[in-house]
Every structure is written in C-alpha cells, then in structure tokens.
Amino acid sequence: MKKFQDDFKILLVDDDEMSLKSLHSFLSSEGYHVNSYTKPSEALRSLEDFRYHIILTDYMMPEMSGLKLIRLTRKIYPDIYTILYTGFSTEPLENHVKNDNLVNYFIKKPLRIKELITIFNNTIKINNTEEK
C-alpha cells in the first residue's frame, strides 16, 4: 500500500552537513521524499526540476540566509509551506519572521522530530484536501 508521504516532497537546506544527513536519513526512513542541499543556490536550482510541498531550512548559512532562500522560493511557488529553524534565535529575528509573513513555522534548535512529523502530516492533509 502506498503511503501518502510518497508524493510529498520536502526541500531540506542546511550548511551543517552532519545535521543535514541525519535529518535527511530520518525523514526518508519515515517515507518522505526529501531532497537536501548544503548550499541554498543548489536548492534554488532544484526548483526547476521539482515541485516541493515544504521547504525546511536553517536560518544562518554562509551563502545566504534561510529567510532570503524562502523569499526567493516564494517568488516561484507562493503557496509552498515554509519552516525556518535556527540555533541563533533573538527576539528581533522572531518578530521580523512573524511580521514578514513568509514563514509558516519558526523553530528554535534543537529540532524536535515529533514536532516536524506533526507539521508535515498536517501539511499533507491540507494539500490532499485542496487537491480534491
């Protein structure tokens, strides 16, 4: 029997390769289709070949911030669900993210896998409802 996660594509971006591999491996083992990149520019190029449902990205990366990546991604896919996470959260950043309306969910590290799975499953349900 096919799981509904099979067609659900997640774009994962983090410059920390160890964290990226670990999260990619776990999400893949849970049945999600995940493409992961350490460079935001490569993630942006992947938008030419894949239609993602969720972008899950770190905030602080050397090439560009996760917020800028989300902003650029939303120009192509305005309805993509966005999750931004960071280990360097400050109140001004949190307020900026909330007021910007680009980010659906803001998470402070460490990431809690159960929380992510709940977010993904809720997003899948919303997408399935909208497609009917």
Sequence and secondary structure as in RCSB ss.txt:
>XXXX:A:sequence
MKKFQDDFKILLVDDDEMSLKSLHSFLSSEGYHVNSYTKPSEALRSLEDFRYHIILTDYMMPEMSGLKLIRLTRK
IYPDIYTILYTGFSTEPLENHVKNDNLVNYFIKKPLRIKELITIFNNTIKINNTEEK
>XXXX:A:secstr
   GGGG EEEEE S HHHHHHHHHHHHHTT EEEEESSHHHHHHHTTT   SEEEEES  SSS HHHHHHHHHH
H TT EEEEEESS  HHHHHHHHHH   SEEEESS  HHHHHHHHHHHHHHHHHHH 
